[in-house]
């Protein structure tokens, strides 16, 4: 088994709020430069750019998993991370059936579908920044039915987090992990979220700009970078391990 | 002011808790961020929200809210309804949006009269 530095929450130029520099090749180069071994591409309600990042990184040491950051009916953000594009696309068709609205690039930003050579293929017309009409429970179930990893995104944030929107994590929701941003230090994270054990905590960057990529992350001790192995590592099963980056509580918020 | 009075004046649908409509209302709170409602609402409030998740019942129990008013025609999920029945929480539903609902509650004197 080997330790892999992972960042499982990265946006590309497809997300209207992300920088246009977040292209497949640039993300790959940045991740490699920062010695990240594993990333997940998680645009808002879409997995359309994941394939291009996977292709751009082919032949390098970087492993890219396809995924998306689904916005539920309660406006809770949930990361869905898969082993392959087919599984991600299965969730995509469910999301597409439950997402209304058309993007206005002047208001929300461009939604660029890119190819592996960083060229613009087209512009996504759906309003990706919107909320689906899918309840949280259904989203988590659908992720698992398609063999994915379900992570509650940035639970320390007030908006778009399961705790912000719903007050507390509803019992019976089968999250694989809870993501804490770098804005919350280790002690505070334990104080606020320790009560949800055995749900493990992890850190990801939620990068919308290149310089934020892997600014925080989680190291995983796994046999291979697959959803099953990641889940085992997060739960410390079968000698796999996960260690999230340390963040001092006094750290200045950025 | 009782919940029954609000139901009649605003023409709300009673989704759950019709047997306890004589509950006294001391004021109101509006919000869809449940973490905020949990922190800032007070006992006896009617709570105006768009959220229909079952967690709204837990918040209402915890904060001893008089009733939940769902706006924009929202209806509770089946699970939310079942939980509300168990916990004796009143859930009302109306077609008006939150701004109008709050305005009409103020017009009835809620939020103006002293809670005594």
Contacts between the chains, C-beta under 8 A, distances in Angstrom:
chain1	res1	chain2	res2	distance
A	74	B	51	6.2
A	74	B	53	5.3
A	75	B	32	7.7
A	135	B	53	7.1
A	135	B	77	7.1
A	136	B	53	7.0
A	158	B	33	6.7
A	158	B	35	6.5
A	158	B	36	7.7
A	159	B	33	7.3
A	163	B	35	5.9
A	164	B	33	5.7
A	164	B	34	7.8
A	164	B	35	4.9
A	165	B	32	7.5
A	165	B	33	6.2
A	165	B	34	6.2
A	165	B	35	7.5
A	165	B	51	7.5
A	166	B	34	5.0
A	166	B	35	7.8
A	166	B	51	7.6
A	166	B	53	5.8
A	166	B	55	4.4
A	167	B	34	3.5
A	167	B	35	5.1
A	167	B	37	7.1
A	167	B	38	4.6
A	167	B	55	5.6
A	167	B	58	7.1
A	167	B	59	5.4
A	168	B	34	8.0
A	168	B	38	7.9
A	168	B	55	6.9
A	168	B	58	7.4
A	170	B	53	7.2
A	170	B	54	6.6
A	170	B	55	5.5
